[in-house]
Amino acid sequence: MSESNEEVYTIPDYMRMHPSMCYGKLGDGTGYFDCIYLMLQAIIENSIDEFKMGFGDRIEVAVDYATGEMCVRDYGRGAPVEKLGDCFIAHDGGEMYSADFKKDHAVPWTSAVKVSALSEGFLVQSVCNGKNGRLEVRHGKKVSYDMRECGADEKNGMLVRWTPDTTVLPAFTIAEEHVVRRFKECAAANPGLKFFLNGQEISAV
């Protein structure tokens, strides 16, 4: 008899098997607090944290209401390109960064690993310290990664693009009014930070 017949799962596997443990009420997009909007909020909060630390005053978001794809671009410091996998893929335990890094940067992107795990496709690109890193993730697991030196015209910051996965989440529709309301609330709470949704500036009023 074997010592154990238990299957071993990675953390992304477990998140996908139990998505309600990540977000509670999952919903179909009709509710303001359904998980697809919380996924968007998780990525936006990373950008807002950069603004609060004094880096980047503009966040650009694109939402495809037909496909569910979302994209967030900020102009903060970006994440260390060598650490993108640590930032956006769930691993077993351990610290994401050294103590010295945490002294000078916002708290690492712990909420983003949920978005990565529960997405059909997830892409993050970071421009930081003269380097451009690109990580592609599928179902919470790395598909590809590359790093190169950036051109002079490339601005620091992060771009994150993802599509929530309806094989583990309920089928959903994205309500534009919920997205706009979320941005209005974020703008009201962060004076001086500009929000753009599909090319249109969203103000607090």
C-alpha positions in Angstrom: 0.0 0.0 0.0 1.4 3.4 -0.9 2.1 5.9 1.8 -0.4 8.4 0.4 -3.0 8.5 -2.4 -3.6 12.2 -2.0 -3.2 14.5 -5.0 -0.9 17.5 -4.6 -2.1 20.8 -5.9 -0.4 24.1 -6.5 -1.8 27.2 -4.8 -3.2 28.4 -8.2 -4.8 25.0 -8.6 -6.4 25.3 -5.2 -7.6 28.9 -5.9 -9.3 27.7 -9.1 -10.9 24.8 -7.4 -12.3 27.1 -4.6 -12.7 30.6 -6.1 -15.2 31.7 -3.5 -12.4 31.4 -0.9 -10.6 34.2 -2.8 -13.6 36.6 -3.2 -16.6 35.2 -1.3 -19.6 36.1 -3.4 -18.7 35.5 -7.0 -21.7 36.8 -8.8 -22.6 37.3 -12.4 -21.7 41.0 -12.8 -25.0 42.4 -11.8 -23.8 43.2 -8.3 -21.4 46.0 -7.5 -19.3 43.8 -5.3 -19.2 40.8 -7.6 -15.7 39.3 -8.0 -15.0 40.6 -11.5 -15.1 44.2 -10.1 -13.0 43.2 -7.1 -10.5 41.7 -9.5 -10.3 45.1 -11.2 -10.1 46.9 -7.9 -7.2 44.7 -6.8 -5.1 45.7 -9.8 -6.1 49.4 -9.5 -5.1 49.4 -5.8 -1.5 48.6 -6.8 -1.5 51.7 -9.0 -3.1 53.8 -6.4 -0.5 52.7 -3.9 2.2 54.0 -6.3 0.5 57.4 -6.4 0.3 57.5 -2.7 4.0 56.9 -2.5 4.5 59.8 -4.9 4.9 58.1 -8.2 2.6 58.4 -11.1 -0.6 60.6 -11.3 -2.4 58.8 -14.1 -4.1 55.4 -14.4 -5.5 54.3 -17.8 -8.0 51.5 -17.9 -9.5 49.7 -20.9 -12.6 47.5 -20.4 -14.0 45.3 -23.2 -17.6 44.9 -22.2 -18.2 42.2 -24.8 -15.3 39.9 -23.9 -14.6 40.8 -20.3 -11.0 41.7 -21.0 -9.6 44.4 -18.7 -6.3 46.3 -18.9 -4.7 48.7 -16.4 -1.7 50.9 -17.1 -0.1 53.2 -14.6 3.1 55.3 -14.6 4.5 54.5 -11.2 7.9 52.9 -10.6 6.9 49.5 -12.0 7.8 46.2 -10.4 11.3 44.8 -10.4 11.3 42.9 -13.7 13.2 40.0 -12.2 10.5 39.5 -9.6 7.4 39.5 -11.8 6.8 35.8 -11.1 7.0 36.4 -7.4 4.5 39.3 -7.6 1.9 37.7 -9.8 2.1 34.0 -9.3 1.1 32.3 -6.0 3.9 30.3 -4.4 4.2 28.4 -1.2 5.1 30.8 1.6 8.2 32.9 1.9 8.7 36.6 1.5 8.3 38.2 -1.9 11.0 40.8 -1.4 13.9 41.6 0.8 13.3 43.9 3.8 15.3 46.6 2.1 13.0 46.6 -0.9 9.9 46.8 1.3 11.2 49.9 3.0 11.2 51.9 -0.2 8.3 50.3 -2.1 4.6 49.7 -1.6 3.4 46.4 -0.1 3.8 43.6 -2.8 1.0 42.7 -5.0 -0.5 39.9 -2.9 -4.1 40.5 -4.2 -2.9 40.3 -7.8 -2.1 36.5 -7.5 -5.9 35.9 -7.1 -6.5 37.8 -10.4 -3.8 35.8 -12.1 -5.1 32.4 -10.8 -8.7 33.1 -11.8 -8.0 34.5 -15.3 -8.1 32.7 -18.6 -5.2 34.8 -19.7 -3.1 37.2 -17.7 -0.3 39.5 -19.0 1.9 41.9 -17.0 4.5 44.2 -18.4 6.8 46.3 -16.2 9.2 49.1 -17.1 11.5 49.6 -14.1 15.1 50.8 -13.7 15.9 50.7 -17.4 14.5 47.2 -18.0 11.3 46.0 -19.6 9.9 42.7 -18.3 7.0 40.7 -19.7 5.2 37.8 -18.0 2.4 35.8 -19.5 0.3 33.6 -17.2 -2.5 31.1 -17.9 -4.7 29.8 -15.1 -2.2 31.1 -12.5 0.9 29.4 -14.0 3.7 30.9 -16.0 3.5 30.5 -19.8 6.4 32.8 -20.8 8.7 35.4 -19.5 11.2 37.7 -21.1 13.3 40.8 -20.2 15.1 43.3 -22.3 16.6 46.8 -22.0 14.1 49.5 -22.5 14.1 52.3 -25.1 14.5 55.9 -24.1 10.9 56.6 -24.9 9.5 53.9 -22.6 8.0 55.3 -19.4 8.2 53.5 -16.0 5.1 51.8 -14.8 3.0 48.7 -15.1 0.6 47.3 -17.6 -1.7 44.4 -16.6 -4.2 42.8 -18.9 -6.5 39.8 -18.0 -9.7 38.1 -18.9 -11.6 36.4 -16.0 -12.0 32.7 -16.6 -15.6 31.5 -16.8 -14.5 27.9 -16.5 -14.0 28.5 -12.8 -16.1 31.7 -12.3 -19.8 32.2 -13.2 -20.7 33.5 -16.6 -20.8 37.2 -16.2 -21.6 40.5 -17.9 -19.8 43.7 -17.1 -22.1 46.6 -16.1 -20.5 49.9 -17.3 -22.3 51.8 -14.5 -20.5 49.6 -11.8 -17.1 50.2 -13.4 -17.7 54.0 -13.7 -19.0 54.2 -10.1 -15.8 52.4 -8.9 -13.6 54.9 -10.7 -15.6 57.9 -9.4 -15.1 56.6 -5.9 -11.4 56.1 -6.4 -11.0 59.6 -7.9 -12.9 61.1 -4.9 -10.6 59.3 -2.4 -7.4 60.2 -4.3 -7.3 63.9 -5.3 -4.7 64.6 -7.9 -4.8 61.1 -9.4 -6.3 61.0 -12.9 -8.4 58.1 -14.0 -9.1 57.3 -17.7 -11.6 54.6 -18.7 -11.6 53.7 -22.4 -9.9 57.0 -23.2 -12.4 59.2 -21.2 -11.3 60.9 -18.0 -13.5 59.9 -15.0 -13.8 62.6 -12.3 -15.2 62.3 -8.8 -18.2 64.4 -9.6 
